[in-house]
Amino acid sequence: MRMKKLVASLLIGAMAVASLAGCGKKDSGDTMVIEVYDVAANYQGTQTGWFGQVVKEKFGLELNIIAPQVAGEAVFQTRASEGNLGDLLILEAGDFADCVEAGLVKDITKEIKDCSNLMTYKDPIDTFNNGLAGNESGAIYGIPTEMTGTSPTSYSQDVIYSSPLLRWDLYSELGCPDIKDLDGLLDVLADMMEKHPTNASGDKAYPFSLWKDWDGGDGMLGIANVVQLTTWYGEKIKGSVILKPDETFTTITDKKASYYKILKFLNDAYQRGLVDPDSGTQDWNAACAKMSAGQVYLMWYSWQVGFWNTQDRLSDGSAFIFIPVEDQKYYADSDSYYGSGRVFAVGSKVDDAKYKKIMEFLDWYASPEGCVYQHSGIKDFNYTVGDDGKFTLKNDNALMDNLPVPEEYGGGGYSDGNNAINQWIVSSYSINPNTGESYASQYWSSYKEATMTQMKKDWAAKFGAAEPVDWMKANNKLVVSPNVSVSLPTDSADIAVVRNQCNTTICDYSWRMIFAADDAEFDKIWDEMTVQLDGFGYDDLVKFDTEKHTIELKAKQAAK
């Protein structure tokens, strides 16, 4: 979630204000409470369950998570004005730079040198921090997220972040039709819904089930469920502008560009009765519950299949898998060697005892053991270890079905106790040095062997490739953008106001357009939106974002 910027002078002037009540206290059991300010979290409160037990037993820590996605953006301003965002911080990179300048982030240069696991990623950590404005000394303030240890131009995954994913059994039932464009995709989805209007329990099912609590996130303008689908046409939204496959920029308001195209696609789906009527009001958790219940027939994030796909469903053919749409060319960011755009940091107000514990935790969090807990789960509950040291998946429905965890591991439901930080230092598809395989189970040799089902064989026969990315590469349908680490200008106070007004307007009007009764109403709302944006100074924002992201584009061009 993009946090509202505060003027640096305001933040610096607030440093003398007392920190928030409750920070730095220990409970009666001598467990140290760490406040985690976390833009990635979808949950606010104490980390409980199995992961909470791991952290408590290993470090004597209890994680109290502060989540602006739950509490609202105002929590950033409130805590910043108090002079203390938290003890452990997970921030967007742009906001992180402002917080360093404002004195809200601790210099960890000396201590990180003794963290052997973090130092495995010394190159991307140094590169990121050296890019901070005014950091001529090369001090270390932050640790990038999702580092891979591969290279800035590698692409290591089998499935890209966003692509059309359909239930193979329902698609096969229709004869595996070729899909030419978005209209053809809607035809297929309409046929699926007509044949299967409910899930196995009789609950109403829809091709589309949307949610709005991610809107405006990841430095983009507009609603998340549209923004991500623009990548199906090789375009990437960068703030108020769109980077096109020909490496030129256009505006979100360009009717020939992908934001309009995908927004109209969702409205066409609505006009055909294919959109869950709860889409305008439900949150991410409610949408995920429907994914797990088989009430959704189209997924577009690679992670969504984790709420449905199991080995049993891969075996019976009811799992989700990528289905090409002929007129699409898919944008994908390369391996996040330099990080994915967020940053781990330590709050500047931590005392020495807490600081030591946090650094121990962060080093463990980047260790093979820590990564296994984050990405693979609990030994003998989520996976077993063979004589060759390699992992085999167990209870692959633990997350989607919230399976009960044995008391020895912390009890409760698995997803209830899952790592609520929801952000990693090391990417899941990085290699575990103890197994020689990825931390992510879908890349384990045991998983690939177990899931080479008839469904996968039929998919491979239909599309002539072993995996979705193999098909995209073979058919020149993949646009890979190199990972770079560059320092980009942050919003001035005036631009921050314009950005916030424009984002609110685009989001509000976009939801209205999705639920427009007909094409005429859709275009009327679009035109009203553009007039509103012009009144807020949208052109100034476009100029700022174009200049800003041209810096990034040139770095990407140089990395190729």
N, C-alpha and C positions, 0 to 999 in steps of 0.2 A: 504494500500500500504506500502511495506517495504521501509523505508527511508535508504539511505546510511549512514553508521556510520561515524562520525567524531572523530578523536582522541581527548580524553578529554583535553589534554594539549592545543590543538589548540583552542578548545572552550573557555577554561578558559582564555587563552591569549587574546581572542577577547573581553572580557567583557568590556574593556574600550572604545570600538568603539561605536560611537553614534548610537542610535536606528534608525529604518527606518523612513523616513519622513511620516508625517500624523498620527502617532500613538498618541493616547491620546487626539485628538482634539474633540471639540464639534461643531455641526453645528449651524446655526443661530437660530434655534428653540430651542436651549439649550438641544438638544438630545445628549447624550454621545455615541460616536462611539467606539464599542468594536471590536478589531481585533481578529477573531477566527481562529487559525491555526488548521486545521481539516483534519486528514488523512482519515476520513470516508466520507467526502463530495464529491458529484459528480457535484457540482455547485460552481462557484467562483463568488463573488461579494456581493452586499448588499442583505440581506434577505428582501424580499418584500412581498406584499400580506397579507393574513389573519394572518399568524403567525408573520410576521413582525409587524403588528398592535398590536397584543397581547403583544409582548415584549415591544413595544414602550409605550403603554398605562400603562402597569403595572410597568415598571422600567425606562422609559425614555431612553431606550437603542436602538441603531441601530447596528445590527450585520453585520460586514464586513467579509465575509468568505474567507479565503485563503486555497485553496484546492490543495495539491500536485498531486492528481489524475487528475486535470485539468492543473495545471501550470507546472507539471513535478517535478521530485525528486530534481532537482537543487535548487528549492526554499527553501528547508530545509537548505542546505549548505549555501546559500546566507544569509538567515535570521539568522541562528545560528552564522555565522561569524560576523554579525552586533551586536550580543549579545542580540537579542530580537526576539524570535520566534513569539510572539504575546501576547495578553492579556489573552484570554481564549484558552487553548490548549486541543486538543484531539489527543493522540499519541498512537502508539503501545507500549505495555508494555516494551519491550526490549529497544526501543529508549527512552522511558520515563526515565528509570533508568540512561541512559547515560546523559540525560539532567539534571537530578537532580544533578548528580556528577559535571556537568559542570556549575552549577549555573544558569541555564535557567528557573528553576521552583521555585516558592515561597513556603515557609513553611507556611501552613495554620492551624497548630495545634491549636492555640488559638481561631481563629475565627470559625472553624468548630464545636467547642463544643457548640456554641450558635445556630447551625442550626438543629432544631429539626427533620426535615424531613430526612436530611442526617444521623443524628445519629440513625435513625431507622435501618441503615445498619452498625452500629458501628463495629460489629464483622468482616465482610468481609473487611471493610475499614482498620481496625487495622491490620488484618492478612496480607493484601497486603503490607502495608507500613512497617510493622515489617520485612518483607522479603527482603526489599531493602538492598543491600550490604552497610555496613558502617553506617547503621541507628540504632546504639545501643540505642539512646535516645527514639526511638519510635515516632519520629516526623511524622506528617501527611503531605505528599506532593501531593498525588493523590487520586482520587476517581474512583474505578473500574466501568466499564460499564456493563449494562445488569444484575445487581444484582436482585435476585428473592425473597429472604426472605424465601425460602423453606429449602432445605438441599443439601449438596454436592453430594448426590447419588440419589436424586429424579429425575424422568423424568415426567414432567407435561403436555407435549403437546400431541395433538392427531395425529399430522403429524410431521415427522422428517424433518430436514433441507434439506436433499437431498434424493430423491427417484424418480423412474419413474412415471410421471404424464401424463395421457392421457385424451383426450376428451371422455367422457362416451358415447355420442351419436355415435361417429365414431367407437368406440370400440364395442359397442352393435350391430351396423350395420353389423359388421363382425362376429357376433355370440358369442361375448365374449370369444375368444379363450384363452386357457391356453398358457402361454408363458414360454418356458423352459430355454432360455438363450438369450444372446445378438443377436445372429443370428435370433432367433424367434421374438425378439422385432423389428428388422429391417424388417422382413417379414410383421408384422402387420402394421408398419408405411408406408411401401411401398404400401400396399393395401389401406390404408387411402388416401395416396396422389394420387393414381390412380383413386379412386372414387371421390376425391375432390381436383383437382389440383389448385383450386383458393378459395379465401374466398367469402363471399356473395356478395362483390363488384366487383368481377372479378379479384382481384389482386392475383398474384402468391403466393401460399402457400407451405411451406416446413416443414417436420418434425423437422429439425434442423435449428436454426438461432443463430449463435454464435457471440461473441464480444471479443475484445482483450484488452480493456483498464483496465481490472482488473488483468491482468497477473502478476504473481510474488507477489501477495498480501497475506496478513495474514501470513507472515513468511514462505511461502511455495516457492519451486522452481517449475517452469513450468507454463503452461497456465491454467487459472482458470477454464475454461470449461472442462478441463480434470481432474484437481485436485479434484474438488468436486464430480465427478462421481466415483472416486476410492473408495469412501465410500460405494458404492453399494456392494462391496465385502469385507466389514468389515475392510478395510485398511484405514489408515490415514497418509497423508504425513506430515512429520515433517522436514521442511527444505529440505536437500538433501537425507533424508532417509524416509522409509515407515515403520510405525508401523503396524505389521500384527496381525490378530486375536489371534495368539498363543503368543502374547506379545514378539516377537522377531523383530529385525530390519533387513531390507534389503535396497538396494539402489534403487533410481528411475530408474536406468539403468538396473535393473534386468528384463530380458524379461519374466520371469515367474510371475512378480508382476503386480499390477493393473495399473500403469501408462502406460506401454506398451499396456496392454489389452484394456484400454479405448481409447487410441490414435488410436489403430488399429480399434476399433469399429467405431470411427468417420470417419476414412478413408474408411472403408467398406461402411459406409453410403454415403460418397462422391462418391465412385465408382458406387453406385446404383442411383445416382442423387437425393439424399434425403437431401442434404445440401444447404442452401441458398447461392448462389454465392457471396453475399455481406459479408459473415461471416468473411472473412479475413481483411476487411477494415472498417466495421461499428463499431460504439461505442455502449455503453450500452443503451443510449437514443434511438438510431435508432432501436435496437433490441426490446426494450420495446414497441415502437410504433407498431411494427409488432405483438407483443403478443396481444396488445389491439385491433388490427384490425383483429384478427383471422387468421393470416398468419403463425402460428406456431402450430405444432401438438404434440410436445413433450416438456414438461417442466420438470425441475429437481430441482429447488429451491422451497421451500415451499412458499416463498413470491411472486413468479412469478404469481401464480393464482390470486393475487390481481389485475393484469392487465386484467383479463378476467372474473373470476367467479363473478356472481351476484346472487341474489335470483331468478331472472327470469331465469337465465341459469341453476341454480340448479333445478328449476321447470320444464324446458323443456328438461333437460338432457344433455345440451351441455357444462356443466362445466367440468373442469379438476379434476381428482381424481387419487389417487395412484392405480396402477395396478401391482401386484406382478410378479416378474420374478423368476422362480423356483430355479435357481442356485445361487441366490443372498442372502447375509446376510448383513444387513445394520448397518453401524457404526453411532452412535449418541453420541454427548457430552451430559452429564446430565445437569440438570438445572444449570445455571451459578450463583450459590450461591456466589462464590468468584469473579465473574466477567468473562467477555468473552475475555479478552486479550488486551483490549484497556483501556485508562485511561483519565479522565478529570483532568485538572490541571490549575493553574493560573501562568501566566508568571511572572518572577521575577522582571520585570521593571515597573509593574503597580504602579500608584500613589495611595494614600490612598482613594481618592474619587472613583476611578475606581475599586479598590479592594473591597470596601464595596458593590458596585453595583453588581459585579461579584458573590460574595458570596451569596447575596440575590437572584440573578438569579439562581444559582446552587441549593440552598435550595428549591426554588420553582420548579425547574426542576425535583426534586426528590419527590415533594409533590403529593398527589392525584389529585389536580387540574391541576398541570403541566403535570402529566402523562396522564390525560384524554385528554388534548389538543394534546399531542404527539401521543397517541395511538388510541384515539377514535374520535378526531376531534372537531367540533363546535356544541354546543348544539342547537337543533332544525334545524340544517342543516345536520349534519352527524348522529345524534341520537336524540331520544326523551326520556324523563324521565317519567316513569309511576308513579301511585299513591304509588306503593311499593318501589319507589326509584331506580328500576332497569332500565337499558337502552334497547332501541329497535332501531335497525339500520334503518337509513334513507339515501336515496341517496347513496346506496352502490356502485354506479358507479362514484362517485365524482372524485376519483383519476384517474381511467383509462380514463374517458372521459373529464377530466379537466373541470368539471362543473363550470359555473359562480357562484361566491360567492356574495351574497347580499352586497351592499355598506356598510351597517352597520357593517359587519364583516371584511371589508377591500377591497372588490371588487376583480376583476381579476379572473383568473382561479384557481380552488382549488389546483391542483397539482403544478401550477406555484408558489403559495404562501405557499405550504407545508413546513414543518420544514426542511430547507436545512442543518442543522447540521447533520442530518442523523445518529445520534448516541444517545443512551439513557443511563441514569444512572440506571433506573429501567426497567426491562424487561416488554414487553407488556403482557406476560402471568402471571405476578404477580397479586395478588389480590387487587382490589380497596376496601379499608376498608369501603367506603361509600355505596357500592353496594353488597359486599360479593362475587363479581364475578370478573373475569379477566378483565384487561383493553382491551384486544384484543376481538373484536366483535365476532369472530368465537366461543368463549367459553361462550357467554351470553346464558342464558336459553331461552330467546326470540328468539335468532338466531337459536339455535339448534331445537327449536320447528318449526320455520318457514321453516327451511331447511330440515326437515325430509320429503323430497319429494320422489316421486316414484323412482327417480334416486338413492337416498341414500338407500332406501329400497331394490332396486334391487341389489345394490352393496353389502349390508349386506347379502342378500340371497345367492349371488354368493360366497362370501368369508367367511361367517360365523362369522362376527365380526361387531361391531358397528362403529369402527374407524380404520384407518390404523395402528396405534400403537398397538391397541388391537389385530389385526391380527398378527402383528410381534411378540408380546410377546407370544401369544398362540401357534405360530408355531416355536418358538425358532429362530427367524430371526432378532433379535435386539441385537446389541453389544453396551451396554451403558458404556461410559467411565466417571468415576467420575470427578467432578470438583475439582481442587486443586489450591492452591496458593503457588507457590514455586519461589524462586529466581534462575534464570538460567544464566549461563555465557553469556556474550555478546561477539560479534565478536571483535577479535583483528583487527588492521589495515590490516594485511596480509590476515586474513580470510575474512574480508569484501570485499577485492579486488577479492579474489577467488570466493566468493559467487555471487558477481555482474556479473563476467564474465560467471560463470556457468549458472546463471539464464537467462542471455541474450541469451546464446547459446541454452539452452533447449527450451526456448520460440520460438526463430527463427526457429530452426529445427522442432519443434513440428508442427508449422503452415504449414511448407513445407510438413511434413508427412501427415497431414490431407488431403492435396490436391494432394497427390501422385497419379500418373495415374494407378499404379498397385502394387501388393504385392512386386514385386522385387524392384521397385523404393523406396517403403516404407522402406524396410529393408536396402537398400543401404544408405538412408539418416540417418536411426537410427545408423548404424555402423559409419558413418562419424561423427555423433554427439558425440558418445562415445569416439572416438579418440580425438576430440577437447577437450572434458572435461578432459580427462587424461592429456592433455598438460597444462591445467590450474591448475592442482593440485586438481582434484576432490576427490581423495582418502583422502587427508588431510581434506577436508571439511566433507566428510562422517565420518571420525574418530571423528572430533570435534562435529558434530551433534549427533552422536550415544552416546557419553559420556554425552552431554548436556541433551538429552531427556531421557536418562536412569534415571537421577535424577527425572524428571517428572514422568516417568513410575513407579518408586519405590513409589513415593507419592500416585499415583493412586492405586497401589496395596494395600498400607496400608489403604486407605480410604474405601476399599470394605468391 
